[in-house]
Amino acid sequence: MTKREDEPEQPVDVGPKLPPDAERMGLRPETAPGLDFANSLRSDRRSHRVIAWVGLLLIAAMIVLLVVQLF
């Protein structure tokens, strides 16, 4: 079956729907699993705080290495 030119394209399912505030910030649907993980961390658990700090340090280290590489 061939597609006719006047037929509208079917919308493509891109994954989980983001909350409206995340869409306003410009986040893409591919970030939904990361947002779910970050939202599941609890500040009253020591292991969750350690995981959050390690993630923050890894991101900061990547940014520092990128800046050093540029200069």
C-alpha positions in Angstrom: 0.0 0.0 0.0 1.4 3.4 -1.0 1.0 6.6 0.9 -1.0 9.3 -0.6 0.4 12.9 -0.6 -2.8 14.3 1.0 -2.8 11.9 4.0 -1.5 13.5 7.3 1.4 11.7 8.9 0.6 9.6 12.0 2.1 10.9 15.2 5.1 9.0 16.4 5.1 7.8 20.0 8.4 9.1 21.5 8.1 7.5 24.9 6.9 8.7 28.2 5.2 12.0 28.5 7.1 14.7 30.4 5.4 16.9 33.0 4.5 20.4 31.7 7.2 22.2 33.7 9.9 19.9 32.2 8.6 20.6 28.7 8.8 24.4 29.5 12.4 24.0 30.5 13.1 22.4 27.1 13.8 18.8 28.3 13.3 16.0 25.8 11.4 12.8 26.4 14.7 10.9 26.4 15.4 12.5 29.8 12.4 11.0 31.5 14.2 7.9 32.9 16.9 10.2 34.4 14.2 12.4 35.9 12.4 9.4 37.4 15.7 8.2 38.9 16.5 11.7 40.4 13.0 12.0 41.8 13.3 8.7 43.5 16.3 9.7 45.6 15.4 10.5 49.2 17.5 13.0 51.1 17.0 11.2 54.4 19.0 8.2 53.2 22.8 8.4 53.3 23.3 6.2 50.3 21.0 8.4 48.2 22.9 11.5 49.2 26.2 9.8 48.3 24.8 8.8 44.9 23.7 12.3 44.2 27.1 13.8 45.2 29.0 11.3 43.1 26.7 12.1 40.1 27.3 15.8 40.7 31.0 15.4 40.9 31.1 13.3 37.7 29.2 16.0 35.8 31.5 18.7 37.2 34.6 16.7 36.3 33.4 16.3 32.7 32.8 20.1 32.4 36.2 20.9 33.9 37.9 18.4 31.5 36.0 20.0 28.5 37.1 23.5 29.5 40.7 22.3 29.9 40.6 20.6 26.5 39.3 23.8 24.9 42.3 25.9 26.2 
